[in-house]
Amino acid sequence: DQARADFERGVAVSRRVGISSFLPYTLIYRGLMHLHAGAWAAATQDLEEVVALVEHGGNLELLREAQSFLAEHDLLTGRPEAAHARLASLLDQFDLEEMNVTWLLPTLAWSLLELDDITSAAEVAGQTVRRARMQTLQLVLVDALRVQAMVAIRLERWDDAVHDLEEGLALARDMPYPYAEGRLL
């Protein structure tokens, strides 16, 4: 409730005083809060506004983040093609392993799995686990382990799935990160 009130106030202040550079940030995190709370229409509205604000403004990092959250919504509503399309054009540039791309890779791997491209899903999930460890992105690692476990389940590699799920649960509980913990369970 406090987070909701804070985000509402942040968005209102950004709009009222015309601080357009802050508005996408307040909208994106309010959208994420709505997404995790299951208020999908409100989440979509906020995140699509972020995309509209930054798509032509050159803030590739915010664009990637907003599209990643929208892709998660696409997956949760049974539209893996839309999720994949959102993310495919936002990958690393110039063969760099950009940190903000690492953040969207678990969702990309999940979309590939839902599209029954298990080989590519396994490759992207494994790459994401490696990158998240290397870049010390614990939040991403938890999600990457979940998707890697989903791939292992699809391949009936039960021991690998259990290992990934247990590691992800331990990380989520240590943070604490109840949303990820719930997804892993």
RODO-2510 file (C-alpha; in nm, 4 decimals, decimal comma):
residues 185
     n   res          X          Y          Z
     1     d     0,0000     0,0000     0,0000
     2     q     0,2834     0,2384     0,0820
     3     a     0,4624     0,1614    -0,2444
     4     r     0,1401     0,2216    -0,4371
     5     a     0,0922     0,5588    -0,2664
     6     d     0,4540     0,6573    -0,3284
     7     f     0,4366     0,5660    -0,6980
     8     e     0,1080     0,7514    -0,7417
     9     r     0,2601     1,0597    -0,5815
    10     g     0,5765     1,0268    -0,7946
    11     v     0,3811     1,0033    -1,1193
    12     a     0,1554     1,2937    -1,0213
    13     v     0,4500     1,5162    -0,9262
    14     s     0,6392     1,4282    -1,2453
    15     r     0,3351     1,5166    -1,4570
    16     r     0,2489     1,8332    -1,2625
    17     v     0,5939     1,9909    -1,2630
    18     g     0,6745     1,8729    -1,6128
    19     i     0,9802     1,6710    -1,5216
    20     s     0,9514     1,4528    -1,8280
    21     s     1,2883     1,2884    -1,7671
    22     f     1,1574     1,1417    -1,4380
    23     l     0,8155     1,0379    -1,5640
    24     p     0,9257     0,7210    -1,7467
    25     y     1,1057     0,5995    -1,4337
    26     t     0,8077     0,6481    -1,2056
    27     l     0,5760     0,4929    -1,4631
    28     i     0,7944     0,1887    -1,5238
    29     y     0,8156     0,0938    -1,1588
    30     r     0,4509     0,1652    -1,0945
    31     g     0,3788    -0,0568    -1,3971
    32     l     0,5976    -0,3324    -1,2552
    33     m     0,4174    -0,3073    -0,9222
    34     h     0,0829    -0,3360    -1,1045
    35     l     0,2124    -0,6327    -1,3060
    36     h     0,3226    -0,8205    -0,9959
    37     a    -0,0052    -0,7394    -0,8211
    38     g    -0,2049    -0,8785    -1,1135
    39     a    -0,3454    -0,5404    -1,2182
    40     w    -0,2554    -0,6147    -1,5779
    41     a    -0,4557    -0,3406    -1,7481
    42     a    -0,2949    -0,0726    -1,5308
    43     a     0,0484    -0,2309    -1,5803
    44     t     0,0075    -0,2382    -1,9573
    45     q    -0,1084     0,1234    -1,9665
    46     d     0,1923     0,2450    -1,7651
    47     l     0,4457     0,0355    -1,9551
    48     e     0,3103     0,1260    -2,2982
    49     e     0,3299     0,4933    -2,2000
    50     v     0,6955     0,4417    -2,1066
    51     v     0,7616     0,2824    -2,4469
    52     a     0,5934     0,5765    -2,6204
    53     l     0,7956     0,8276    -2,4154
    54     v     1,1369     0,6690    -2,4700
    55     e     1,1107     0,4828    -2,8016
    56     h     1,2224     0,7782    -3,0099
    57     g     1,4114     0,9567    -2,7335
    58     g     1,7061     0,7225    -2,7397
    59     n     1,6835     0,5766    -2,3884
    60     l     1,7507     0,2195    -2,4924
    61     e     1,7896     0,1000    -2,1328
    62     l     1,4397     0,2129    -2,0323
    63     l     1,2956     0,0831    -2,3587
    64     r     1,4463    -0,2584    -2,2916
    65     e     1,3151    -0,2623    -1,9372
    66     a     0,9611    -0,1597    -2,0327
    67     q     0,9465    -0,4048    -2,3229
    68     s     1,0755    -0,6817    -2,0961
    69     f     0,7952    -0,6206    -1,8471
    70     l     0,5401    -0,6050    -2,1291
    71     a     0,6813    -0,9299    -2,2664
    72     e     0,6298    -1,0906    -1,9259
    73     h     0,2678    -0,9766    -1,9434
    74     d     0,2429    -1,1247    -2,2934
    75     l     0,3686    -1,4579    -2,1607
    76     l     0,1335    -1,4546    -1,8633
    77     t    -0,1575    -1,3978    -2,1003
    78     g    -0,0577    -1,6732    -2,3442
    79     r     0,1056    -1,4648    -2,6184
    80     p     0,4632    -1,5941    -2,6519
    81     e     0,4952    -1,4696    -3,0116
    82     a     0,4310    -1,1125    -2,8974
    83     a     0,6775    -1,1524    -2,6108
    84     h     0,9486    -1,2804    -2,8411
    85     a     0,8860    -1,0040    -3,0956
    86     r     0,9188    -0,7364    -2,8258
    87     l     1,2580    -0,8616    -2,7136
    88     a     1,4289    -0,9962    -3,0257
    89     s     1,5238    -0,6519    -3,1572
    90     l     1,6595    -0,5288    -2,8223
    91     l     1,9501    -0,7689    -2,7753
    92     d     2,3186    -0,6862    -2,7340
    93     q     2,4696    -0,4424    -2,9755
    94     f     2,8163    -0,4902    -3,1213
    95     d     2,8589    -0,8284    -2,9467
    96     l     2,8750    -0,6601    -2,6062
    97     e     2,7227    -0,8349    -2,3072
    98     e     2,5244    -0,5364    -2,1895
    99     m     2,3967    -0,5593    -1,8336
   100     n     2,0504    -0,4300    -1,9199
   101     v     2,0209    -0,6982    -2,1878
   102     t     2,1043    -0,9630    -1,9294
   103     w     1,7949    -0,8438    -1,7394
   104     l     1,5630    -0,9266    -2,0304
   105     l     1,7166    -1,2621    -2,1253
   106     p     1,5157    -1,4769    -1,8793
   107     t     1,1954    -1,3501    -2,0388
   108     l     1,3362    -1,4119    -2,3867
   109     a     1,4300    -1,7689    -2,2898
   110     w     1,0819    -1,8215    -2,1452
   111     s     0,9228    -1,6971    -2,4689
   112     l     1,1366    -1,9377    -2,6708
   113     l     1,0318    -2,2244    -2,4450
   114     e     0,6644    -2,1326    -2,4885
   115     l     0,7218    -2,1289    -2,8655
   116     d     0,8573    -2,4859    -2,8352
   117     d     1,2061    -2,3798    -2,9455
   118     i     1,3580    -2,5810    -2,6622
   119     t     1,7122    -2,5787    -2,8015
   120     s     1,7225    -2,1990    -2,8225
   121     a     1,5475    -2,1650    -2,4850
   122     a     1,8121    -2,3878    -2,3231
   123     e     2,0911    -2,1913    -2,4882
   124     v     1,9545    -1,8512    -2,3820
   125     a     1,8730    -1,9706    -2,0286
   126     g     2,2242    -2,1109    -1,9851
   127     q     2,3787    -1,7945    -2,1259
   128     t     2,1664    -1,5894    -1,8867
   129     v     2,2746    -1,7900    -1,5818
   130     r     2,6389    -1,7456    -1,6854
   131     r     2,6008    -1,3714    -1,7467
   132     a     2,4023    -1,3121    -1,4284
   133     r     2,6714    -1,4855    -1,2227
   134     m     2,9500    -1,2965    -1,3987
   135     q     2,7711    -0,9606    -1,3623
   136     t     2,6585    -1,0452    -1,0047
   137     l     2,2928    -0,9830    -1,0900
   138     q     2,1232    -1,1900    -0,8207
   139     l     1,7695    -1,0835    -0,9177
   140     v     1,8306    -1,1922    -1,2755
   141     l     1,9988    -1,5123    -1,1625
   142     v     1,6883    -1,6151    -0,9681
   143     d     1,4701    -1,5694    -1,2774
   144     a     1,7267    -1,7336    -1,5052
   145     l     1,7422    -2,0393    -1,2788
   146     r     1,3621    -2,0642    -1,2868
   147     v     1,3556    -2,0611    -1,6670
   148     q     1,6494    -2,3005    -1,6867
   149     a     1,4523    -2,5348    -1,4578
   150     m     1,1485    -2,5001    -1,6847
   151     v     1,3652    -2,6081    -1,9778
   152     a     1,5038    -2,9012    -1,7778
   153     i     1,1495    -3,0083    -1,6893
   154     r     1,0476    -2,9964    -2,0549
   155     l     1,3516    -3,2145    -2,1342
   156     e     1,2656    -3,4451    -1,8406
   157     r     1,6016    -3,3761    -1,6765
   158     w     1,4564    -3,3886    -1,3280
   159     d     1,7803    -3,3676    -1,1270
   160     d     1,8883    -3,0539    -1,3143
   161     a     1,5455    -2,8981    -1,2603
   162     v     1,5504    -2,9719    -0,8866
   163     h     1,9030    -2,8297    -0,8553
   164     d     1,8090    -2,5060    -1,0361
   165     l     1,4856    -2,4658    -0,8404
   166     e     1,6568    -2,5230    -0,5055
   167     e     1,9344    -2,2762    -0,5866
   168     g     1,6809    -2,0187    -0,7044
   169     l     1,4685    -2,0655    -0,3917
   170     a     1,7696    -2,0232    -0,1642
   171     l     1,8676    -1,7008    -0,3417
   172     a     1,5121    -1,5648    -0,3420
   173     r     1,4687    -1,6355     0,0286
   174     d     1,8050    -1,4783     0,1181
   175     m     1,7203    -1,1498    -0,0578
   176     p     1,4138    -1,1718     0,0265
   177     y     1,2306    -1,1743    -0,3068
   178     p     0,8808    -1,3174    -0,2392
   179     y     0,7542    -1,2745    -0,5971
   180     a     1,0378    -1,4876    -0,7348
   181     e     1,0044    -1,7323    -0,4486
   182     g     0,6367    -1,7809    -0,5300
   183     r     0,7147    -1,8341    -0,8989
   184     l     0,9828    -2,0897    -0,8164
   185     l     0,7516    -2,2764    -0,5814
***
